[in-house]
Structures are given as structure tokens and as C-alpha cells.
């Protein structure tokens, strides 16, 4: 884009005289369809405290509770949320600790379990401090 800078008070950036900016064109259909296709739903079981915590922290949003299923013995409800990447979902889920359990997809459940197992190993023994 042909721009130039003007120094001093009242300076700034300007377009070269005569240059016209055309409004951006929308992306072609297939690109838009592909990006929305990457977003999928994750099913979880979440406690009432987990729902409150998720709302306060802005996690798992928007969280849709499945009202057709009654709470389990621990008061957990089934719910789902949209996610565009596993890494973002993992961060959100780990921030809620034991208040949430991933039901589907199985690959996400396995990755959350792997990271929690690793964290549990770190905290199992006393820390090794440098002498």
C-alpha cells in the first residue's frame, strides 16, 4: 500500500495522493466453509461449581447444557462447547481441574488425561531444589 509518514506536530501516516483503497473482497466460499468446518463441539460432564468457574474465567464459552439429561449422582450435567483447536480446549479444560470431564472426542479426552497424569507425577514427590 503506498503510504508515507509526515514528522512533527500534526504528522502521521497518509496515502499517496490519488491512491484509492477498494474495500476488501469477501473470501471465496470454500475457504469460509473450511474454516467453519474446523470448529466442532466437545461434550463434557461439568459440576455446578465448574459452570460458575467457567463463566467467571470465560472458559468453554458458549457452554450449552443438555437439559434432557438429568444430573448424575455428583450433580454433574452433560454439556457441550465449540472449539477451533485442541490446544485451546485443553487449556480451558485444565483450568477447571476436577470440575469438568471430557466425554467426547476420545482423542481430546486422552490428551487431557495424559497432561493430567504428567502433572500428577510432578507433584507426587517433594520438589528437588537446587543446593
N, C-alpha and C positions, 0 to 999 in steps of 0.2 A: 504494500500500500504506500503510495507516495506521500509521506508526511515530512514535516520539518519542525524543528524546535526554535523558539524565539526566547532568548535570555532576558533576564531583568524583570523589573516590576511589570506586571500585566503580561508577562511572557507565557509560554505554554507550547502546546503542540497544535499544528494546523495541517489541513490537507493542502496540497499544492493547488493553486487556483485552476479552476476548470475541471478538476477531477470530480467525478460523480460516483458516489457509493451506491451500488444497487443493493436492495435488501437481499439477505441470504435466501437461497432457494431451499425448500424442504428436501430432506434426504429421500432417495428413491425408496419405493415401497419395500423391497426385500430387506434393506438394511434396517428399517424400522421394525419390521416383523421379526427379524433375527434378534435384535436387542431385547424386545419384549419377551421373546421365547426363552431367553436365558433366565428370566425371573421365574421362580417356581415356589410352591408352598412347602413349608416344613410343618409337620404335625408334631405336637408336643403334649405332654401332660404337665400341668402347672398348678402350684398351690395358690390359695388366695393371697398369701404374702408375696409370692412370686409375681402375681399380676400387679400388685401395688408397686413393687420394686421395679418391674419392667416399665410401668408408666412413669415413675419418677425419673428413672435413668434414660428413658427414651429408647428402650430396647424392645426388640421383637414387634416393632410397630409397622402397620396396624395389626394388633393381635385380635383374632376372631375366635371367640369361644364357641364350641359346639354345644349349643343348648339342648340338643336332642339326647345327649348322653349325660346321665347323672354323674355327680362327683363320685370318685372311688372312696374307699374306706378312710384314706388320709385327707379327703376333701379336695383332691386334685381334679381339675377339669381338663378335658381334651380341648385343644385349641390349635390354631394354625397361624402362620405369618408368612409373608412374602420375603424372598431373599434373592439377591442377584449374584452373590458369591458365597462359597462355603466359608471362606476366611472371615467375612463379616458376620456370618451366622454363628461361627464358633466363638468369636469374641463376645457377641451378645449373650450367647448361651452360658459361657463360662462366667460371665459377670453376675449371673443369677445363682450360681452354685447349685446346692441341692434342691432349690425351689422349682427346678424345671428338669424334665426328662425328655430327650428326643425319642420320638416313636418312628418317624419316617422322614427322610430316606435313610435306609440302613447304612449307607456309606458315611453320612454325616454323623449318625449315632456312633459308629465305630471310631471315627476320628475324635469326637468329643471324649469318648471313653479312653482312647489312647493318651490324649493330653492330660486327662484327669489322673490316670494311672501314673504317668510321669511325674505330675505334681505331687501325688501322694508319696512317691518314692523319695522325692526331695525333702519332704517333711517328716519322714518316718524316723530318722535318727537325729541326734543332736548335730547342729551345724559344725562343719570343720572350719575353724577360724585360723587364719594365718598367725604364726607365732612371732 
